[in-house]
Amino acid sequence: MITETERKRIIDLIHQEVVPAIGCTEPIAVALCVAKATETLGTKPEKINVLLSANILKNAMGVGIPGTGMIGLPIAIALGALIGKSEYQLEVLKDSTPDVVEEGKRFIEEKRIHISLKENIEEKLYIEVCCEAGDDKATAVIAGGHTTFIYIERNGEVLFQKQHTASCEKEEECLELYSYRTILHSSFKYRNTPLDEISFILETARLNKAAAERSFEGNYGHGLGKMLRGTYEHKVMGDSVFSHILSYTSGACDARMAGAMIPVMSNSGSGNQGISATLPVLVFAEENDKSEEELIRALMLSHLTVIYIKQSLGRLSALCGCVVAATGSSCGITWLMGGTYDQVAYAVQNMIANLTGMICDGAKPSCALKVTTGVSTAVLSAIMAMENRCVTSVEGIIDEDVDQSIRNLTKIGSKGMNETDKLVLEIMTGK
């Protein structure tokens, strides 16, 4: 059983992991690090050197930067130096204007920015920025988490330093100390946690639904969400809860990946994970006349599932995060259908059996396709679970114990696919 104190710590952890973000979190995290280094320098830098882990490079190469109409790291770095405020965290570029973007373009044209791969590091999320002006230098380093600073220095004087750990920031925040059943069944008991402690999760629904609706009004990315709401909804998909889940989820991803200047609520450092954990649950709840309380508890179940798996998998990996996030939404939908704990666990098993191995080849507009694949499988897995159908332990990587199945998934994503990750980056950079 989990104590009252432990339960509150878990809720605090959700507060930390489910936060607003504008734009793809990898280039935005780089912009955040640039902003901190610039603030430490005390003046606009004349030169910026950026060293990045391979996974940060991969996820920042092909994604739109909010409010710029541009793709990739250089403009994010320039804006981080010109208008970035580190106090904004993952909304660091929200003060951007067209005039500042033009100034950023000149900054790039003057070749003030140098970006390279940080060699010989195991950390998959690593950002090191050195800003220079005259004889002054300032360095900032983020590692392990998109907003986790581990080192700040100015002119050789270390202003801040802390030991980086690849796992949880604090032992009591590590969900791996508990079983999935303990966290979701004993701690939250689905209905026993006071609503006023968890109603904050409704903000995820508001922000992410607004992003989807923005995409329907514009022309973002590949326009998958808008397509699914149009002619194809009636001719192919059918005007159904299922098609609405797909259109809203892919639509929000369309807007985010294309660089719409609109916040989404992220989960574990990823906006797409936040979208995938939220919108399928929200649409299902709204279209099945579920109460606000039911929606709140289902969203908590979904987001906590994502956090639980991501703590084992890692912030960045070769495994597409949409798989993990869609697993959360499948659990939320199963519970809204009236599922028991065992049926929620079945949904997890069914998701792992189906989507394990989907590669992450960077953040980009086509992520909307992967998000849609994930959430369509989430619905299928929930339906199977409600019929007490579960992929068995004689099949593939599935174990009788859901926690072991999760460990099998994360072991494949964090260890088994490392060579895949290197090859993906090689292909991307060699085009």
C-alpha positions as CSV (number, residue, x, y, z in Angstrom):
1,M,0.0,0.0,0.0
2,I,1.1,3.6,-0.6
3,T,0.9,6.1,2.3
4,E,-0.8,9.4,2.1
5,T,2.6,11.1,2.0
6,E,3.7,8.9,-0.9
7,R,0.4,9.6,-2.8
8,K,0.9,13.3,-2.5
9,R,4.5,12.9,-3.8
10,I,3.2,11.1,-6.8
11,I,0.7,13.9,-7.5
12,D,3.5,16.4,-7.1
13,L,5.5,14.4,-9.7
14,I,2.6,14.6,-12.2
15,H,2.7,18.4,-11.6
16,Q,6.4,18.3,-12.5
17,E,6.1,16.1,-15.6
18,V,2.9,17.5,-17.1
19,V,3.7,21.1,-18.1
20,P,3.0,23.5,-20.9
21,A,5.4,23.7,-23.9
22,I,5.4,25.8,-27.0
23,G,7.0,24.0,-29.9
24,C,8.9,20.7,-30.1
25,T,10.7,20.2,-26.7
26,E,14.1,19.3,-28.1
27,P,14.9,22.6,-30.0
28,I,13.0,24.5,-27.3
29,A,15.3,22.9,-24.6
30,V,18.3,24.1,-26.6
31,A,16.8,27.6,-26.8
32,L,16.3,27.4,-23.0
33,C,19.9,26.5,-22.5
34,V,21.0,29.4,-24.8
35,A,18.8,31.8,-22.8
36,K,20.4,30.7,-19.5
37,A,23.9,31.0,-21.0
38,T,23.0,34.5,-22.4
39,E,21.6,35.6,-19.1
40,T,24.7,34.4,-17.3
41,L,26.9,36.2,-19.9
42,G,25.0,39.4,-19.2
43,T,24.9,40.7,-22.8
44,K,23.9,39.6,-26.2
45,P,26.5,37.0,-27.4
46,E,28.7,37.6,-30.4
47,K,29.2,33.9,-30.8
48,I,27.3,30.7,-29.7
49,N,28.8,27.2,-29.6
50,V,26.4,24.4,-29.1
51,L,27.3,20.8,-28.3
52,L,24.4,18.2,-28.4
53,S,23.8,14.5,-27.9
54,A,22.8,12.6,-31.0
55,N,19.1,12.2,-29.8
56,I,18.8,16.0,-29.4
57,L,20.2,16.5,-32.9
58,K,17.8,13.9,-34.3
59,N,14.7,15.4,-32.7
60,A,15.6,19.0,-33.6
61,M,16.5,18.7,-37.3
62,G,13.1,18.6,-39.0
63,V,10.6,20.4,-36.8
64,G,9.1,23.9,-37.1
65,I,10.1,26.5,-34.6
66,P,7.0,28.4,-33.3
67,G,6.3,31.9,-34.7
68,T,9.2,31.7,-37.3
69,G,8.0,29.8,-40.3
70,M,11.4,28.1,-40.1
71,I,12.7,24.6,-39.4
72,G,15.6,23.5,-37.2
73,L,18.0,24.5,-34.5
74,P,19.7,27.7,-35.8
75,I,16.7,30.0,-35.5
76,A,15.8,28.4,-32.1
77,I,19.3,29.2,-30.9
78,A,19.2,32.7,-32.2
79,L,15.9,33.5,-30.6
80,G,17.0,31.9,-27.3
81,A,19.8,34.5,-27.3
82,L,17.8,37.4,-28.4
83,I,14.5,37.1,-26.5
84,G,14.6,33.9,-24.5
85,K,13.8,34.0,-20.8
86,S,14.9,30.9,-18.8
87,E,12.1,31.5,-16.3
88,Y,9.6,30.6,-19.0
89,Q,11.0,27.1,-19.1
90,L,9.6,25.2,-22.1
91,E,7.7,28.4,-23.2
92,V,11.1,30.2,-23.5
93,L,10.3,31.7,-26.9
94,K,6.8,32.9,-26.2
95,D,7.9,36.6,-26.5
96,S,9.0,36.1,-30.1
97,T,7.9,38.7,-32.7
98,P,8.3,39.0,-36.5
99,D,11.0,41.7,-36.0
100,V,13.0,39.5,-33.6
101,V,12.7,36.6,-36.1
102,E,14.3,38.9,-38.8
103,E,17.0,39.8,-36.3
104,G,17.5,36.1,-35.7
105,K,17.9,35.4,-39.4
106,R,20.7,38.0,-39.6
107,F,22.3,36.4,-36.5
108,I,22.4,33.1,-38.5
109,E,23.6,34.8,-41.7
110,E,26.5,36.3,-39.8
111,K,27.6,32.8,-38.9
112,R,27.6,33.4,-35.2
113,I,26.2,30.0,-34.4
114,H,28.2,26.7,-34.4
115,I,26.4,23.4,-33.7
116,S,28.2,20.0,-33.3
117,L,27.8,16.6,-31.9
118,K,29.0,16.0,-28.3
119,E,31.2,12.9,-28.6
120,N,31.6,10.1,-26.1
121,I,28.6,10.7,-23.9
122,E,26.1,8.1,-22.8
123,E,23.4,10.6,-21.8
124,K,20.8,10.8,-24.6
125,L,19.5,14.2,-23.5
126,Y,22.5,16.5,-23.3
127,I,22.8,20.2,-24.3
128,E,25.9,22.3,-23.7
129,V,26.0,26.0,-24.7
130,C,28.9,28.4,-24.6
131,C,28.1,32.1,-25.3
132,E,30.9,34.6,-26.0
133,A,31.1,38.4,-26.1
134,G,34.5,40.0,-26.2
135,D,36.7,38.3,-23.6
136,D,33.7,37.0,-21.6
137,K,32.3,33.5,-21.8
138,A,29.3,31.8,-20.2
139,T,28.4,28.1,-20.3
140,A,25.2,26.3,-19.4
141,V,24.5,22.6,-19.5
142,I,21.2,20.7,-19.5
143,A,21.2,17.0,-19.1
144,G,18.7,14.2,-18.2
145,G,15.6,16.4,-18.4
146,H,14.6,19.1,-20.9
147,T,14.7,21.8,-18.2
148,T,17.3,20.2,-15.9
149,F,20.4,22.5,-15.6
150,I,23.4,20.6,-14.2
151,Y,26.2,23.2,-14.8
152,I,26.5,27.0,-15.1
153,E,29.8,28.9,-15.4
154,R,31.0,32.4,-16.2
155,N,34.6,33.2,-17.1
156,G,35.9,30.1,-15.4
157,E,33.9,30.6,-12.2
158,V,31.4,27.8,-11.6
159,L,28.1,29.3,-10.5
160,F,26.1,26.1,-10.3
161,Q,26.9,22.5,-10.5
162,K,25.1,19.3,-9.5
163,Q,25.7,15.6,-10.1
164,H,23.6,14.3,-12.9
165,T,21.8,11.0,-12.4
166,A,20.2,9.2,-15.3
167,S,17.1,8.1,-13.2
168,C,14.9,10.1,-10.9
169,E,15.8,13.4,-9.4
170,K,14.9,12.1,-5.9
171,E,14.5,8.5,-4.8
172,E,11.0,9.1,-3.5
173,E,9.9,10.4,-7.0
174,C,11.0,7.2,-8.7
175,L,7.9,5.3,-9.6
176,E,9.9,2.1,-10.3
177,L,9.9,1.7,-6.5
178,Y,6.3,0.6,-6.9
179,S,4.4,-1.9,-9.0
180,Y,1.9,-0.6,-11.6
181,R,-0.9,-2.2,-9.6
182,T,0.3,-0.5,-6.4
183,I,0.4,3.0,-8.0
184,L,-2.8,2.8,-9.9
185,H,-4.9,0.4,-7.8
186,S,-3.8,1.0,-4.2
187,S,-2.8,4.7,-4.4
188,F,-5.6,6.2,-6.5
189,K,-8.1,3.4,-6.2
190,Y,-9.7,5.2,-9.2
191,R,-12.2,7.1,-7.1
192,N,-10.7,7.7,-3.7
193,T,-8.3,10.5,-4.4
194,P,-10.0,13.9,-3.6
195,L,-10.9,15.7,-6.7
196,D,-9.4,19.0,-5.6
197,E,-6.0,17.4,-5.5
198,I,-6.1,16.2,-9.1
199,S,-8.5,18.6,-11.0
200,F,-5.5,20.5,-12.3
201,I,-5.2,17.8,-15.0
202,L,-8.2,19.3,-16.8
203,E,-5.8,22.0,-18.1
204,T,-4.2,19.3,-20.3
205,A,-7.6,18.8,-21.9
206,R,-8.1,22.6,-22.5
207,L,-4.7,23.3,-23.9
208,N,-4.4,20.2,-26.2
209,K,-8.0,20.5,-27.5
210,A,-7.3,24.2,-28.4
211,A,-4.2,23.1,-30.3
212,A,-6.3,20.6,-32.3
213,E,-9.0,23.1,-33.1
214,R,-6.3,25.6,-34.2
215,S,-5.1,23.0,-36.7
216,F,-8.6,22.6,-38.2
217,E,-8.7,26.3,-38.9
218,G,-5.3,26.5,-40.6
219,N,-2.9,24.5,-42.8
220,Y,-0.3,22.9,-40.6
221,G,2.2,20.2,-41.4
222,H,0.6,17.4,-43.5
223,G,-2.8,18.5,-42.4
224,L,-3.8,14.9,-41.3
225,G,-6.2,16.0,-38.6
226,K,-8.0,18.4,-41.0
227,M,-8.2,15.7,-43.7
228,L,-9.7,13.2,-41.3
229,R,-12.4,15.8,-40.3
230,G,-13.3,16.5,-43.9
231,T,-14.6,14.3,-46.7
232,Y,-12.7,11.2,-45.6
233,E,-14.4,11.2,-42.2
234,H,-17.7,10.4,-44.0
235,K,-16.5,8.4,-47.0
236,V,-13.8,6.3,-45.3
237,M,-13.6,6.6,-41.5
238,G,-17.2,7.2,-40.6
239,D,-18.5,10.0,-38.3
240,S,-17.7,8.2,-35.1
241,V,-16.0,8.5,-31.7
242,F,-13.0,6.6,-33.2
243,S,-12.6,9.0,-36.2
244,H,-12.9,12.0,-33.9
245,I,-10.2,10.6,-31.6
246,L,-7.9,10.3,-34.6
247,S,-8.6,13.7,-36.1
248,Y,-8.2,15.6,-32.8
249,T,-5.0,13.8,-31.8
250,S,-3.3,14.1,-35.2
251,G,-4.5,17.7,-35.6
252,A,-2.9,18.8,-32.4
253,C,0.3,17.1,-33.5
254,D,0.1,18.8,-37.0
255,A,-0.1,22.2,-35.3
256,R,2.7,21.5,-32.9
257,M,5.2,20.0,-35.3
258,A,4.6,22.8,-37.8
259,G,5.5,25.4,-35.3
260,A,2.2,26.9,-34.3
261,M,2.6,29.5,-31.6
262,I,0.3,27.8,-29.3
263,P,1.1,25.8,-26.1
264,V,0.3,22.2,-25.6
265,M,0.5,20.2,-22.3
266,S,3.5,17.9,-22.5
267,N,4.2,14.7,-20.6
268,S,7.8,13.7,-19.6
269,G,9.3,16.3,-21.8
270,S,7.3,15.6,-24.9
271,G,4.3,17.6,-26.3
272,N,3.3,14.7,-28.6
273,Q,3.2,12.4,-25.6
274,G,1.0,14.9,-23.7
275,I,-1.3,15.1,-26.7
276,S,-1.5,11.4,-27.2
277,A,-2.1,10.8,-23.4
278,T,-4.9,13.5,-23.3
279,L,-7.0,13.8,-26.5
280,P,-8.2,10.3,-27.0
281,V,-9.4,10.2,-23.4
282,L,-11.0,13.6,-23.7
283,V,-12.9,12.9,-26.9
284,F,-14.1,9.5,-25.6
285,A,-15.3,11.0,-22.4
286,E,-17.1,14.0,-24.1
287,E,-18.8,11.8,-26.7
288,N,-19.9,9.2,-24.2
289,D,-21.3,11.8,-21.7
290,K,-18.9,11.0,-19.0
291,S,-18.8,13.3,-15.9
292,E,-16.1,15.8,-15.2
293,E,-14.9,13.6,-12.3
294,E,-14.7,10.6,-14.6
295,L,-12.7,12.6,-17.1
296,I,-10.3,13.9,-14.4
297,R,-9.6,10.4,-13.1
298,A,-9.2,8.9,-16.5
299,L,-6.7,11.6,-17.5
300,M,-4.8,11.0,-14.3
301,L,-4.6,7.3,-15.0
302,S,-3.4,8.0,-18.6
303,H,-0.7,10.5,-17.7
304,L,0.5,8.6,-14.7
305,T,0.9,5.5,-16.9
306,V,3.0,7.4,-19.3
307,I,5.3,8.8,-16.6
308,Y,5.6,5.3,-15.0
309,I,6.8,3.8,-18.3
310,K,9.0,6.8,-19.4
311,Q,10.9,6.8,-16.1
312,S,12.2,3.3,-17.1
313,L,12.6,4.0,-20.8
314,G,14.3,7.4,-20.5
315,R,13.4,10.9,-21.8
316,L,14.8,10.2,-25.3
317,S,15.2,6.8,-27.0
318,A,15.1,5.0,-30.3
319,L,11.6,3.9,-29.5
320,C,8.9,6.3,-30.5
321,G,7.3,8.0,-27.5
322,C,3.9,7.9,-29.2
323,V,3.8,4.2,-28.3
324,V,4.2,4.9,-24.6
325,A,1.7,7.8,-24.6
326,A,-0.9,5.9,-26.5
327,T,-0.6,3.1,-23.9
328,G,-1.6,5.7,-21.3
329,S,-4.7,6.8,-23.3
330,S,-5.7,3.1,-23.9
331,C,-5.7,2.7,-20.1
332,G,-7.8,5.8,-19.6
333,I,-10.3,4.7,-22.3
334,T,-10.5,1.2,-20.8
335,W,-11.3,2.7,-17.4
336,L,-14.0,5.0,-18.9
337,M,-15.6,2.0,-20.5
338,G,-15.9,0.6,-17.0
339,G,-12.8,-1.5,-17.0
340,T,-11.3,-3.1,-13.8
341,Y,-7.7,-3.0,-12.9
342,D,-7.1,-6.3,-14.6
343,Q,-8.7,-5.0,-17.8
344,V,-6.5,-1.8,-17.7
345,A,-3.5,-4.1,-17.3
346,Y,-4.8,-6.1,-20.4
347,A,-4.8,-2.9,-22.4
348,V,-1.1,-2.3,-21.5
349,Q,-0.2,-5.8,-22.5
350,N,-2.1,-5.5,-25.8
351,M,-0.3,-2.2,-26.6
352,I,3.1,-3.6,-25.9
353,A,2.4,-6.6,-28.0
354,N,1.4,-4.5,-31.0
355,L,3.6,-1.3,-31.2
356,T,7.0,-2.2,-29.6
357,G,9.8,-1.4,-32.0
358,M,8.3,1.6,-33.8
359,I,11.4,3.8,-34.3
360,C,11.8,7.4,-33.5
361,D,13.4,9.1,-36.5
362,G,13.2,12.6,-35.1
363,A,10.5,15.2,-34.4
364,K,8.8,16.4,-37.6
365,P,5.4,16.9,-39.2
366,S,5.0,13.2,-40.1
367,C,4.9,12.4,-36.3
368,A,1.2,13.0,-36.8
369,L,1.0,9.7,-38.7
370,K,2.7,7.8,-35.8
371,V,0.5,9.5,-33.2
372,T,-2.5,8.4,-35.2
373,T,-1.2,4.8,-35.4
374,G,-0.6,4.8,-31.7
375,V,-4.0,6.1,-30.7
376,S,-5.9,3.9,-33.1
377,T,-4.1,0.9,-31.5
378,A,-5.1,2.4,-28.1
379,V,-8.7,2.1,-29.0
380,L,-8.3,-1.4,-30.3
381,S,-6.4,-2.5,-27.2
382,A,-9.1,-1.1,-25.0
383,I,-11.9,-2.9,-26.8
384,M,-10.0,-6.1,-26.6
385,A,-9.4,-5.6,-22.9
386,M,-13.1,-4.9,-22.2
387,E,-13.8,-8.3,-23.8
388,N,-11.1,-9.8,-21.4
389,R,-8.9,-10.5,-24.4
390,C,-5.2,-10.1,-23.7
391,V,-2.0,-11.2,-25.5
392,T,-0.6,-14.1,-23.5
393,S,2.8,-14.8,-22.1
394,V,3.5,-17.5,-24.7
395,E,3.4,-14.7,-27.3
396,G,6.5,-12.7,-28.0
397,I,7.8,-10.3,-25.4
398,I,4.7,-10.4,-23.2
399,D,4.9,-11.7,-19.7
400,E,2.1,-12.7,-17.3
401,D,3.2,-9.8,-15.1
402,V,2.4,-6.4,-16.6
403,D,5.4,-4.9,-14.9
404,Q,7.7,-7.4,-16.5
405,S,6.1,-6.7,-19.9
406,I,6.7,-3.0,-19.3
407,R,10.4,-3.7,-18.4
408,N,10.7,-5.8,-21.6
409,L,9.4,-2.9,-23.7
410,T,11.7,-0.3,-22.1
411,K,14.7,-2.7,-22.3
412,I,14.2,-3.0,-26.0
413,G,13.7,0.8,-26.4
414,S,16.6,1.8,-24.2
415,K,19.2,-0.9,-24.9
416,G,18.2,-3.2,-27.7
417,M,17.5,-0.4,-30.2
418,N,20.7,1.6,-29.6
419,E,22.3,0.5,-32.9
420,T,19.0,1.3,-34.7
421,D,19.3,4.8,-33.2
422,K,22.8,5.3,-34.5
423,L,21.8,4.1,-38.0
424,V,18.7,6.3,-38.1
425,L,20.9,9.4,-37.3
426,E,23.4,8.3,-39.9
427,I,20.7,8.1,-42.5
428,M,19.2,11.4,-41.5
429,T,22.5,13.3,-41.6
430,G,23.7,11.7,-44.8
431,K,20.8,12.8,-47.0
